[in-house]
Amino acid sequence: MSEPKSLHLTAFMRPVSLHTGAWRYPGAYPDANFNLAHLKSFIQKLEAAKFDAFFMADHLAVLNMPVEALKRSHTVTSFEPFTLLSALSVVTEKIGLAATASTTYDEPYHIARRFASLDHLSNGRAAWNIVTTGNPESSKNFGRDEHVEHSERYKRAKEFYTVVTGLWDSFADDAFIRDRESGTYFDPEKLHVLNHKGDELSVKGPLNIARPVQGWPVIVQAGQSEPGRQLAAETAEVVFCSPRDLESAKALYADIKGRATAAGRDRNHLKILPAALIIVGDTVEDAKAKRLKLDSFVHYDSAIASLSIALGSDVSGFDPDGPLPADIPETNASKTSRAGVIKLAEDEKLTVRQLAQRYGGYSGLAFVGTPETIADELNTWLAEDASDGFTVVFPFLPQGLDDVTQRLVPELQRRGIFRQDYEGTTLREHLGLPRPKNQFFS
């Protein structure tokens, strides 16, 4: 009989909230993205709550939206992930440290060296979120006028992964003997020179750092396209994704796990952790009121543009404080998206303004309720094979984070679906993942 499943929880912390109104919420820290003291307190609270990891996303361009929207965005400034996570590694002991690094706009040697260093500094808590960088503005910061095509980005990413993991295996685990008597620091028989020459990359190696504590840092992947799913199935150990509801999550879960099995992998060695905004209230109505208040801090000019995109039609002329009209003209835009917007407006009886602010703030998966009702929903996702846990998006900080760590987590622990304490010291141990064997040394 298999053991009952338990949730894995990681915290999405760059930006500290994906909701664009988060920095304006009463009591929130407006500078939280770029304030080390705040970030230190956040990660220590997350570690006290036994979260698996602190996850730093990243982007490589500022000018990725109209100036009117950009000037209201709290994502304009933040720390470079490796620098921040290195600093945070010395004020924590157990929580994982996950960073995004691009395979399109970086080099394998750099990535391998940085993540190996972070894994050693943290005693085995590093994770690499592999991204191919979809934002075309990024290319202009790296000497390219044109963005690399989608298929080419994924082709390079697969080879990039092969090179990085090969570099991590440059030394056998016991290569560094440091024998004072003989004067031998390491055994050259336990050094492997990669000599990789492929379609996209040429890297000699070896890496100038000992094999990481975890063998390899944990591999995270965030794509949901066809190439993204296949890359995840073949390489990822954690999948960061964004299904909108339970049924679509179950389909995504089955698809990626099935691909992993077809690739000869153990499906249990791949954890699927959808992003989810969590808002905790004293009652369900209280939580919903918090969400409406949070949404109200999204500037209407930005919000209505987002709603127009979602509906595939210019809705700037609608009465902001009235209901969504029934006669919205149909266009060639996604009918699924349009139907979802209309259903949300009807289900929650939202005005055009409220609906626009929802789409301009955060329109992804959300759990809004009491600790008990949210725990019910999370357990349903776990039991019905829709996820192995969640990448938690906080609505505002610090209070939204405190609500999750001090109110929701104890309820999950009471039900026996979240750990009472860490059982190991490395991120692989937290996630129940094996330590990879060195592919060049037995």
Phi, psi and omega in degrees: 000129182286152179290148177298145181286152174229155184284145166251137180232123170245159183248122177281113190235015174214101000291167184298338170215138177283346180286125187289346177264001188302318185290344182264352184294139181305130180087349179283155176273109182298333184258021188302328180295336190227038181227107186298322180299317178296314182296324175298315180294323180297311185292327179290326174292321179293323177292321178297330178273001175069032174298148178295314188203157174255114192253117179259104170287179181201157168219155189248021178208144175265319186277066181244016178201162178302150183302324180300324177278322184299320184292347179255003186268135177271008179266359185297323182231135175195167180287151170293131190305314184296319180298314181294312184294328175297318178294318182288338180296332183272355177248011177223168182231331189236324188296139179291158184231102185251133181229144174277138173215134187276135174275349180272322186240035173210179181243146183303321182298317177301310184297314181300317183291317181296313183290324175298318179298313180297322180295320177291316181300326185261003182059043171094042183236012186274152174216142179252118173270108182282122174230154178257359177065097183274342184285115182297338179295334182299323184303327184288346175270359183229032172076019180236133178279332182244140178287145178292137181299150184307310183295323178292323179298319182285328175298313178296321183298318181295316178292323180301314178302316180299319180291313182299312181294326175296321178293322177300332180267020181301322181246144169294158181301329183254027184291327187268094185272332176048056182274108183295321185296313182274345183076021180260119182276315176218159181271111183296341176290346182250029175242131179244129176265121189294311182051051180277130172225109183234190181294326185250332192225149173225114185221120180283309188077187358280172176286141183267046176205147181301157179305138181304155180305318181276007189085290168233141165306153180298138181263121178247144179222142190237019182266146176239358176290174178303309177297326180294317179296320181291320177298318179299314182298327184271334189233328192283153171246341172225135177246120175264118187218178185218060173294153186267340183205175185300314184294317178292328177294318179297320179294317179295317180301311181296321182295309184291318178296321178296319177296322179297316178299317179297333179275004178085017181258158173281118183299336179284350178265019176225115184257127181257118188233087180297150173288138181211123172286130180237122178236120185255134177228171177290328174225168177299319180295322178296317179296317178297322178295323176298320181293316179298321178295317178299313179300329184294344179273003174275125183298135187297324180300319177288320184295317184291331175294320178294320179293321178299320178295317182295325181270347181071024183206146179288115182247016183295341180271356181289154176293115184301328186256013175252174178288164176294125182300152181279341186255044178292125182297141178279147179227189178276004179292168182302122178290329178295315179298314181300315181296323179295320178296313182298318180296318179299316179300319181288315184296320184256005178051052182270144172286170177301318180298311181296321179294317179297317181292332175294314181286332177278343181265286175203115185251010181278192181303135181216144172241116187233115182172204177272167175306323182289314182290324178292318178300322176302313183293316180298321179293325178297314179300319181293312184292328184264017177054049173258340178195167173255004182154201185214152169263105190281128174257123182270142184286325179196157184227140016269342192298320181297323176291318179298322179299321180287312186286328186258345181240312181285313183302315177301327178291320177295322178292320179300326181276353178079020180249010173213145186301147171277330179204162174292137178265345179225192181243340182261161178296323177302320178293320178301319185271356182069037182253143179286157173278123183298141173286149176290125186286351182247346181226134180280000000 
